[in-house]
Amino acid sequence: MAATFELAKRRLSASPRAGDTRTAHAAARGRPASLRRRALRIASLAACIALWQAAVQWRLSLGIVTFANVPAPADVGPALWSLLHSPKLPMHLFASITRVLAGFVAAAFAGVGLGLAIGRYRALEDTLLPPLEVLRPIPAVAWIPLAILMFPSSELSMMFITFIGALFPILLNTVHGAEAVDPRLVATARSLGTRGVALYAEVILPGAAPAIFTGLSIGMGTAWFCLVTAEMIAGQYGIGYFTWESYTLQNYPDIVVGMAVIGLLGMGSSLLVKRIGTALTPWYAPRGGRQ
C-alpha cells in the first residue's frame, strides 16, 4: 500500500533522516533505560495506592473532598479477589468486550472514512463537519433516551453509546492527518501516474496513518469510558453494569473494583492499538525527543 508513498518520499528527498542516528544511539542504551522507566512507573502506581490507603485510614478531609466514606485498598483487595473467583466474571468480560469492540470497529470505519473524505475535500468539510461538530460535545449519557428509542434492542443501544464515544476522536484525528499530508508528496505521486482511489490508498492513507492510529488509540479509551453509561441502559452483564449495580447496592469496594477493571482493560486495549499502529507505520518516526 505504501510503495508509492515511499517512492514519492524518496524522490522528494534523497537525504537520510537525521533521526536515524539518534534512533540507533537510543537503541544501544534502550534496555537499561526501559527497565528504569518500568520500575519508576510501578513505583509511582504503588505510591498512589499507599497515599490512597493513608488518606482513607486518617479520614482525610480537604473541605469539599473527604475520604471518610471511600473504600480503602485493603477493602478493595478482597473484593477484587472475590470477583476474580466469581462464575459471573467471564460473562461480564465477554459482554463488555463485545459491546466495546462492536462500537469501536463501527466507529473506526465511519471515522476513518469520513475523516479522509473531509480532510481532502473542502465541500465535504463545509457540509459534513458543522453538524458533526455540533454533535461532538454531547455527552454519551445524553444519548441514552434516543438510543432506546432508535434501536429495537438494548444490546444495540449499548453498542451505539460506545460507538458515539469512539467516533469523534477517530474522526478528528483522521481529518487532521489527511489535511497534514505534504502536498508535495501528493503532487509527486500524481506525477508518477497515481490517481483516484490509488492515490488515497498509497499516499493519503499512509501519510495520515500516524494521526489515524492516535485517534484509534484515544477512541478505544473513550469507548471504555462510555461503557458504564452504555450498560446503565438495560445491561444484565458487563463490567460497567457490575460497577453501577455495586453503587445501587451500596457495595462500595466493588465500585472501585469495577472502575479498576475498566481502567486496566481500556489501558491495555489502547496500548495494543498503539503498538499495532507503530508496527504498521515503520516509515513514521516522531520528531524531537524527551529528556
N, C-alpha and C positions, 0 to 999 in steps of 0.2 A: 504493500500500500504506500509506503513511504519512499519508494525508489525515486519517483520524480521529485519529491520534496528534497531528498538528499542530493540529487543531481543539480537541482536549482541552487541549493546552498553552496555546493562546490563551485559552480560557475560564478555565483555571486561573490564568493570569497574563497580563494585557494589557500590562504594562510591558515596555519593551525590555530586552534583556540588557545588563548592564553591560560584558560583554566585547566588544560591538560596537565601542565607541570604541577600545579597546585594539587590536582587530584591524585597524581602519582605519589607526591610527597605525603599527602594526608593518609593514603592507603598504607604507607610504610609504618606509620605510627598509630594506625587506626585501632588495633586491638586493645592496647592498654587504655587508650582514651575511651573506647567504648565500654570497657569494664568499669572504669571510674564513673562514667556517666550513669551506667546502670545502677551502680552502688549508691550514687548520690540520689537517684530517683527513688530507690527503695527506702533510703534513709529519710527522704522528705515525706514519703507516704506514712512511714512509721511515726515520724514526729507529729504529723497531723492527727493520727489516731490517738497518740499519747496526750496531745493538747485537748482533744475532744473528751477523753476519759477524765482528765483533770477538771475540765470545765463543768462536767456533769457531777463529778464527785464533790466539788466545792460549791455546787449550785450557783455558779457564776451568773450574775445579773448585770447587764450593761444598760439598764434603764428600759429601753424599748425592746431589748432582746434578753431573754433569760433561758438558761439551760436547766432550770429546776425540773421540768417535765420531759426533758429529752432523754430517750433511752441511751444508755452508755454502751461502749463497745463490749463491755463484759456481759451485757444483756443481749446484744445483737449476735454474739458468737454462738450461744446455744440455739438461738432462733434460726441462724443460718445452717447449723448442723441438722436441725430438725427438718428444714426444707430439703436439704441435700438427700435425706433419707426418706422423704415423703414419696409415696407412689404417684402423687399428682404432678411432681416436678417435670417428668418427661412430657406430659400433656400440656403443662404451662409453657414450657420451652417451645414445643412444636407449634402451638397456636400462635405465640408471639412472633417467632421467627418466620412463619408462613405469612402472617399479615405484613410484617415489615418488608420482607423480600418482595411480596407481590406489589406493594405500594412503591417500593424503591425501583423495581425494574420498570414499572409503568412510567414513573417519573423520569427515569433515565432516558427512555425512548422519547418521551414527549419533550423533556427539557433540552436534550442534545439536538433533536431535530428542529425544534422551534428556534433554539439559540443560534444554530448555524445559519438558518434562514434569515433571522432578524439581524444577525451580525454582519451579513453581507449585502442585504438589500434594504435601501433606505425606505422604500414604500412599505415593506413589511414592518419595519421598525415603527413607522408612523401609524400604522393601522393596528398592529397586534400588541405592541409594548405598552401603550397607555392603559388599556383595560387590565392587562396583567399586573401593571404597577399598582393599580387601584386594589386588586385582589391580594397582592403580596402582603400588606401589613395586617390582614385579618387573621387573628389567632385561630389555631386549629379548633379550640373549644367552641368558637362561634359557628363553626361549620356543622356541629352535631345535629341541630334541628333539620337543616337542609339535607344532610346526609341521610337521615332517617326517612325523609320524605322522598328523596330521589331514588334510593336503591331498595329493591324488594327484600333484601336480606340484611340482617345486622352484620354478617361477615363482610359483605361488600362495602357496607358503610364504614367499618373499621379500616379496611384496606384503603378506602378513599381518604380517610383522615391522614394516614401515613403517607399517601401519595401527595397530598397537599403540603405536608411538612417537608418532603424531599424535593418537590418540584422547583421551587424558586431559587434555592442556592445553585442547583444544577443549571437552570436556565440562565441566570445572570452571569455565572462564570463562563458558560459557553458563549454567550453574547460577547463578553469582554475578550475572550480568547480569539474568537473569529474576527473581531474588529482589530485586534493587535497583530494579526498575521502581516508580516512585512510585505507591503505592496510590490516591492522589487522581486520578491520570491514569486508572487503571482504573475507578474509581467514576464519573468524569466521562464516560468513553466508554460505560459502561453506561447512564448517564442519557440518552445520545444514542441508545440503542437498539442498541448493538453487543453481540453475544453470540457465544459459541461460537468457531468457527474464525475468524470475522471479528475477534473481539477479539484472538486470537493474532496474526493476520496484520497488523492495523492498529495495534495498541497494544503488545502484549508484545514482538513481534519487533523493531519499530523501537526500542523503549526499551532492549532488550538488545543491539541490533546493535553498538554500540561495543565492548562486552565480548566479543561473539562474534568480531568481526574481530581483536581482540587475541589470542584463543585460536587463531584460524586462522593468524595470523602465527607464533605460537610453535609451533603444531603442524606447520607446514610446515618450520620449522627442525629440530624433533626428528625428523621423518621422514627428513631428510637425515642427521641424526646417527646414525640406526639403519641407514643404508644399508650400511655396511661389515659390520655384524652380519648383515644380511639376505643379502648377497652372499657371505658365508662359507659358506652352506649348500651351494650347488651352482652358483654362477654361472660362466659362461664369458666373459661380457662384463659391463661395468659399471665405473664409476669406483671403487666400493668393492672389487670383485673385483681391479681393477688395483692398488689400494693394498695389499691383502692378499697378492697374488701377488708384488709387489715385495719385501715383507718376507720371504716364504718363499725367494725367490731372492737375498736379501741385496743387492738393488739399492736402496740406501738413499735416494739422491736422488729416485727415483721415488715413494718413500713420501711424501715431502714434497710432491711434485707432485700426487699423488692427494689428499692432505689439503687442499691449497690449492684445487684444482678443486672439491671438495665444499664447502669453505667459501664460495667465490665463488657457486656455484650456490645454496647454501642462503640466503646473504645476499640474493642477487638475487630469488629467489622469495618470500622472506619480505617483502622491501620491496615487491614487486609486490602481494602480498595486502594489505599495509597501505595502499598507495595506492588500491587498489580500494575498501577499506573507507572511506577518507576521502571518496572520490567518491560512494559510495552512502549516506553518513550526513551530509548537509550540515547537518542540524539539530543535530549534536553539536559543541560547542566545548569543548575541555579547559579546566578551570578553573585559575586561577593562571598562573604563568609562571616562567621561569628567567632568572637574570642572564646 
